[in-house]
Amino acid sequence: MATLVLLIGGLATGCAASSSPQAASQSPSTSVAASSPSSATSSATPTESIPAAPAPAASTVAPPAAPAAPAKAAAPAPAKAAKPAPVAPAGSPATSVYPTHTNIISTTFWVGEIFNASLADGSQVCSTYSSQWAFQHTGVNLGTTPASASGCPGSIYGGCDGVSSGTGSNFTCSTEARDASNGYFPKNQPQPKENPFYLDLPYDDVNDTVAFQQRCTVIPWAAADNAATGVDHCKDPNYSYMKNHWVKLTGPNGNVCYGQIQDAGPSSGTAYHDAGYVFGSQNLRPANTDFSTDATQGAGMDVSPALNGCLGFAELNGSGDHVSWSFVDRANVPAGPWLKVQTTSGVS
């Protein structure tokens, strides 16, 4: 599971008591929302090996498609529209220039989830890159977490990428099964304002001091990103090279699906700078050792409910599903439901 922090007092207690995840099967993601690296979760020297960054791709942004040329002759009267078919993964799998990580344990997390209200990173109301993640993703506002809260202070709560109920201290947000009938989009919420195909990896390039210092030497696309934007963001604490980047995943059902990074995790400690696993070419296991029923490794990522369904996970909220994954540039992401709503928001 994943990320950031939520509420104090009655709100935190109510959410923690009624939320569906169990601590043994979930993985908190970092939730130090969009702050300077001086408030990072860790400054310890990493123990994992740090790979040299591969040559950056020419661009991480796909050029806009050219508009279709208008027809020269009037088209015949249109036939009656057919009922749309279920939306399933589409397009040929992208060819990635990045290393593939195989047989990695993934858990599931979701916007609005309360994993453990007593943990600094136990809530998905905020993320490490957005102090208002739930509100940005859903547009739902049921109130604001008090400034004195132990988790996500000042964040708007009420947004839920799943099934929500209650208000105030009785508000809960649980996950739900997703399927191809509507492109794996939510069944109990309005259409999300940001991509429901999201995930996290244990590398927080904004709030973890070690990761922030290393990021332009280990993140393979950092140089290309700087070139594309015309700005060197290496020392900019308000800019993330990780947020919104695309990942290609192959699931237990053999489907190839795609998602965007929106948080950091999982971690069994406070270190979110596992560069050896995240960027390395040696197919290393994650430094994290928790949140997994596989005795050989801890969880190496969390995926959203949409990806859970698309990839064919055996459990809605488990810790035993394996995936293979690699980074992929936006230009190489094929057509599919993951492109219906794309996230472009930055650190906030």
C-alpha positions as CSV (number, residue, x, y, z in Angstrom):
1,M,0.0,0.0,0.0
2,A,1.1,3.3,0.2
3,T,1.4,6.8,1.2
4,L,0.6,9.7,3.2
5,V,-1.0,10.7,6.3
6,L,-4.3,11.5,7.6
7,L,-6.3,12.8,10.3
8,I,-6.2,13.3,14.0
9,G,-8.6,12.7,16.8
10,G,-12.1,11.5,16.1
11,L,-11.6,11.5,12.3
12,A,-8.4,9.5,12.4
13,T,-9.9,7.0,14.9
14,G,-13.1,6.6,12.9
15,C,-11.4,6.1,9.6
16,A,-8.8,3.7,11.0
17,A,-11.4,1.6,12.7
18,S,-13.7,1.3,9.6
19,S,-11.2,1.1,6.8
20,S,-10.9,-2.2,5.0
21,P,-7.1,-2.8,4.9
22,Q,-5.4,-4.9,7.5
23,A,-1.9,-3.7,8.6
24,A,-0.4,-7.1,7.8
25,S,-1.4,-7.0,4.2
26,Q,-0.9,-3.3,3.3
27,S,2.0,-1.2,2.5
28,P,2.2,2.4,3.6
29,S,3.4,4.9,1.1
30,T,5.3,8.0,2.0
31,S,3.0,10.9,2.8
32,V,5.2,13.9,3.5
33,A,3.2,16.0,1.2
34,A,5.0,18.3,-1.2
35,S,7.5,19.9,1.0
36,S,11.1,20.9,0.8
37,P,13.8,18.2,1.0
38,S,14.7,19.6,4.4
39,S,11.6,17.9,5.7
40,A,12.4,14.6,4.0
41,T,11.7,11.3,5.5
42,S,15.3,10.1,5.6
43,S,18.8,11.4,5.2
44,A,20.6,8.2,5.9
45,T,23.1,6.8,3.4
46,P,21.4,4.2,1.2
47,T,22.6,0.6,1.5
48,E,21.5,-0.4,-2.0
49,S,23.8,-0.1,-5.0
50,I,23.2,2.9,-7.2
51,P,23.3,2.2,-10.9
52,A,24.7,4.6,-13.4
53,A,21.9,6.4,-15.3
54,P,21.3,5.2,-18.8
55,A,21.4,7.6,-21.7
56,P,18.1,9.6,-21.6
57,A,15.5,9.2,-24.2
58,A,15.1,12.0,-26.7
59,S,11.8,13.1,-25.1
60,T,9.3,12.0,-22.5
61,V,6.3,13.7,-24.0
62,A,4.4,12.4,-27.0
63,P,3.8,15.0,-29.7
64,P,0.2,15.9,-30.1
65,A,-1.6,14.0,-32.8
66,A,-2.2,16.0,-36.0
67,P,-5.9,16.8,-36.6
68,A,-7.5,14.7,-39.3
69,A,-8.0,16.3,-42.7
70,P,-11.6,17.2,-43.4
71,A,-13.4,15.1,-45.9
72,K,-13.8,16.6,-49.4
73,A,-17.2,15.1,-50.0
74,A,-20.3,15.0,-47.8
75,A,-20.4,11.7,-45.9
76,P,-23.5,9.5,-46.2
77,A,-26.1,9.7,-43.4
78,P,-24.6,8.0,-40.3
79,A,-26.0,4.6,-39.3
80,K,-27.6,4.2,-35.9
81,A,-24.9,4.1,-33.3
82,A,-24.0,0.7,-31.9
83,K,-23.8,0.0,-28.2
84,P,-20.2,0.5,-27.2
85,A,-18.3,-2.7,-26.5
86,P,-16.5,-3.2,-23.1
87,V,-13.2,-1.4,-22.9
88,A,-10.3,-3.8,-22.5
89,P,-6.6,-3.2,-22.7
90,A,-5.7,-2.1,-26.2
91,G,-2.7,-1.5,-28.4
92,S,0.5,-3.4,-28.9
93,P,2.8,-3.6,-25.8
94,A,5.3,-0.8,-25.9
95,T,9.0,-1.6,-26.4
96,S,10.8,-0.1,-23.4
97,V,14.4,1.0,-23.3
98,Y,14.4,0.6,-19.5
99,P,15.2,-2.6,-17.6
100,T,12.4,-5.0,-16.8
101,H,11.9,-6.0,-13.2
102,T,10.3,-9.5,-12.9
103,N,8.3,-11.4,-10.3
104,I,7.8,-8.3,-8.0
105,I,5.2,-8.4,-5.2
106,S,2.6,-5.6,-5.5
107,T,-0.1,-4.6,-3.1
108,T,-3.1,-2.3,-3.8
109,F,-3.7,1.2,-2.5
110,W,-6.3,3.8,-3.5
111,V,-7.0,7.5,-3.2
112,G,-8.8,8.2,0.1
113,E,-7.7,5.0,1.8
114,I,-7.0,5.1,5.5
115,F,-4.3,2.5,6.0
116,N,-3.3,3.4,9.5
117,A,-4.3,6.8,10.9
118,S,-1.6,6.6,13.6
119,L,1.2,6.4,11.0
120,A,2.7,9.5,9.4
121,D,2.4,7.8,6.0
122,G,-0.8,5.9,6.7
123,S,-3.3,7.8,4.6
124,Q,-3.9,8.4,1.0
125,V,-5.9,11.7,1.5
126,C,-2.5,13.3,0.6
127,S,0.5,11.9,-1.2
128,T,4.1,12.7,-1.1
129,Y,3.7,14.9,-4.2
130,S,0.3,16.5,-3.4
131,S,-1.1,17.7,-0.1
132,Q,-4.6,17.6,-1.7
133,W,-4.4,14.3,-3.6
134,A,-7.9,13.1,-2.8
135,F,-9.5,16.4,-3.7
136,Q,-7.4,16.8,-6.9
137,H,-8.3,13.2,-8.0
138,T,-12.0,13.3,-7.3
139,G,-13.2,16.9,-6.8
140,V,-15.1,15.8,-3.6
141,N,-14.9,18.1,-0.5
142,L,-16.4,16.9,2.7
143,G,-14.2,19.0,5.0
144,T,-10.7,19.7,5.9
145,T,-8.3,17.8,8.1
146,P,-7.4,20.0,11.1
147,A,-4.1,21.7,11.1
148,S,-3.2,19.9,14.3
149,A,-3.8,16.5,12.7
150,S,-1.0,13.9,12.9
151,G,-1.5,13.1,9.2
152,C,-2.3,15.2,6.1
153,P,-3.0,18.4,8.1
154,G,-5.0,20.9,6.0
155,S,-5.9,18.3,3.4
156,I,-9.4,18.1,2.0
157,Y,-11.0,14.7,2.8
158,G,-14.0,13.0,1.2
159,G,-12.5,12.0,-2.1
160,C,-12.4,8.2,-2.6
161,D,-11.3,6.0,-5.5
162,G,-13.6,3.2,-4.3
163,V,-16.7,3.0,-2.1
164,S,-17.2,5.8,0.4
165,S,-19.7,6.3,3.2
166,G,-20.3,8.5,6.2
167,T,-19.0,12.0,7.0
168,G,-16.7,13.5,9.5
169,S,-15.2,11.0,11.9
170,N,-17.4,8.3,10.4
171,F,-16.1,8.7,6.8
172,T,-14.7,5.6,5.3
173,C,-13.2,4.7,1.9
174,S,-12.9,1.0,0.9
175,T,-11.7,-0.5,-2.4
176,E,-13.8,-2.2,-5.1
177,A,-13.5,-4.7,-7.9
178,R,-12.8,-3.2,-11.3
179,D,-13.4,-4.8,-14.7
180,A,-13.2,-4.1,-18.4
181,S,-16.9,-3.2,-18.8
182,N,-16.2,0.5,-18.2
183,G,-12.4,0.5,-18.7
184,Y,-11.6,-0.4,-15.1
185,F,-12.9,3.1,-14.0
186,P,-14.8,3.6,-10.6
187,K,-18.2,2.1,-10.3
188,N,-19.4,4.0,-7.3
189,Q,-17.8,7.5,-7.8
190,P,-18.0,10.2,-10.5
191,Q,-15.5,10.0,-13.3
192,P,-12.1,10.8,-11.7
193,K,-10.4,14.1,-12.7
194,E,-7.0,12.4,-12.7
195,N,-5.8,9.0,-14.1
196,P,-7.3,6.1,-12.1
197,F,-4.3,4.0,-13.4
198,Y,-1.8,5.0,-10.9
199,L,0.9,3.4,-8.8
200,D,3.9,4.1,-6.5
201,L,7.5,3.0,-6.3
202,P,9.9,3.4,-3.3
203,Y,11.7,6.4,-4.6
204,D,10.6,9.9,-3.4
205,D,12.6,12.4,-5.4
206,V,11.2,15.4,-3.6
207,N,10.9,14.7,0.2
208,D,13.6,12.1,0.8
209,T,16.9,13.9,1.2
210,V,19.0,11.1,-0.3
211,A,16.7,10.6,-3.3
212,F,16.6,14.4,-3.9
213,Q,20.4,14.7,-3.9
214,Q,20.8,11.7,-6.2
215,R,17.9,12.1,-8.6
216,C,19.6,13.7,-11.6
217,T,22.3,11.0,-11.6
218,V,20.0,8.0,-11.2
219,I,16.7,8.9,-12.8
220,P,17.3,7.9,-16.5
221,W,15.0,10.5,-18.0
222,A,16.0,13.5,-15.9
223,A,18.3,15.1,-18.5
224,A,15.8,14.6,-21.3
225,D,13.1,16.2,-19.0
226,N,15.3,19.2,-18.4
227,A,16.0,19.5,-22.1
228,A,12.3,19.2,-23.0
229,T,11.2,21.8,-20.5
230,G,14.2,24.1,-21.1
231,V,14.8,24.3,-17.3
232,D,17.2,22.4,-15.1
233,H,15.0,21.3,-12.2
234,C,17.7,19.2,-10.5
235,K,17.8,21.4,-7.4
236,D,14.1,22.5,-7.5
237,P,12.3,21.1,-4.5
238,N,8.9,21.9,-6.1
239,Y,9.5,19.7,-9.1
240,S,9.4,15.9,-9.4
241,Y,10.8,13.8,-12.2
242,M,9.0,10.7,-10.8
243,K,5.4,12.1,-10.6
244,N,3.3,11.3,-13.7
245,H,6.0,9.2,-15.3
246,W,4.6,6.1,-17.0
247,V,5.2,2.4,-16.1
248,K,4.4,-0.7,-18.1
249,L,3.2,-3.7,-16.1
250,T,2.4,-7.3,-16.9
251,G,0.0,-9.0,-14.5
252,P,-0.9,-12.5,-13.3
253,N,-3.5,-12.7,-16.1
254,G,-0.9,-11.9,-18.8
255,N,-2.4,-8.5,-19.5
256,V,0.0,-5.6,-20.3
257,C,-1.4,-2.4,-18.6
258,Y,0.1,1.0,-18.0
259,G,-0.1,3.5,-15.2
260,Q,1.4,6.8,-13.9
261,I,3.4,7.3,-10.7
262,Q,1.6,9.4,-8.2
263,D,3.2,8.5,-4.8
264,A,6.2,6.8,-3.2
265,G,6.3,3.5,-1.5
266,P,6.2,0.9,-0.1
267,S,8.9,1.1,2.6
268,S,9.4,-0.9,5.8
269,G,11.1,2.2,7.3
270,T,11.5,5.8,6.5
271,A,13.8,5.4,3.5
272,Y,12.3,6.1,0.1
273,H,15.5,6.1,-1.9
274,D,15.7,2.5,-3.2
275,A,17.6,3.4,-6.3
276,G,19.2,0.0,-6.8
277,Y,15.9,-1.7,-7.1
278,V,13.9,1.1,-8.9
279,F,16.5,2.0,-11.5
280,G,19.0,-0.8,-11.5
281,S,19.5,-3.3,-14.4
282,Q,20.2,-6.3,-12.2
283,N,16.6,-7.2,-11.4
284,L,17.2,-6.7,-7.7
285,R,14.6,-7.4,-5.0
286,P,13.2,-4.3,-3.1
287,A,15.0,-3.1,0.0
288,N,11.6,-3.2,1.7
289,T,11.0,-6.5,3.4
290,D,7.4,-6.1,4.6
291,F,3.8,-6.3,3.2
292,S,4.3,-9.6,1.3
293,T,3.3,-13.2,1.6
294,D,6.3,-14.1,-0.5
295,A,9.1,-15.2,1.9
296,T,11.7,-14.2,-0.6
297,Q,10.9,-10.5,-0.9
298,G,8.9,-7.6,0.4
299,A,6.5,-5.6,-1.7
300,G,8.0,-3.5,-4.4
301,M,5.1,-1.3,-5.5
302,D,1.4,-0.5,-4.8
303,V,-1.1,-0.3,-7.7
304,S,-4.5,1.4,-7.9
305,P,-7.9,-0.5,-8.1
306,A,-7.9,0.1,-11.9
307,L,-4.6,-1.6,-12.3
308,N,-5.6,-4.3,-9.8
309,G,-8.5,-5.3,-12.1
310,C,-6.6,-4.8,-15.4
311,L,-3.7,-6.9,-14.2
312,G,-5.9,-9.7,-12.9
313,F,-4.9,-9.7,-9.2
314,A,-6.3,-12.6,-7.2
315,E,-7.1,-10.3,-4.3
316,L,-8.6,-6.8,-4.0
317,N,-6.5,-6.0,-1.0
318,G,-3.8,-8.6,-0.7
319,S,-0.1,-9.0,-0.7
320,G,0.7,-12.1,-2.8
321,D,0.3,-10.9,-6.5
322,H,3.4,-10.7,-8.7
323,V,4.0,-8.4,-11.6
324,S,6.7,-7.6,-14.0
325,W,7.3,-3.9,-14.8
326,S,9.5,-1.4,-16.5
327,F,9.5,2.4,-17.0
328,V,8.2,3.6,-20.4
329,D,8.2,7.0,-22.0
330,R,4.9,8.6,-22.7
331,A,5.6,8.5,-26.5
332,N,5.6,4.7,-26.3
333,V,2.4,4.2,-24.3
334,P,-0.2,2.5,-26.6
335,A,-3.9,3.2,-26.8
336,G,-5.9,1.9,-23.9
337,P,-8.2,3.0,-21.0
338,W,-5.2,4.4,-19.2
339,L,-5.1,7.3,-21.7
340,K,-8.8,8.3,-21.1
341,V,-7.8,10.7,-18.2
342,Q,-4.1,11.5,-17.9
343,T,-2.6,13.2,-14.8
344,T,-0.5,16.3,-15.6
345,S,-0.6,18.1,-12.2
346,G,2.8,18.8,-10.6
347,V,4.0,19.0,-7.0
348,S,1.6,20.9,-4.8
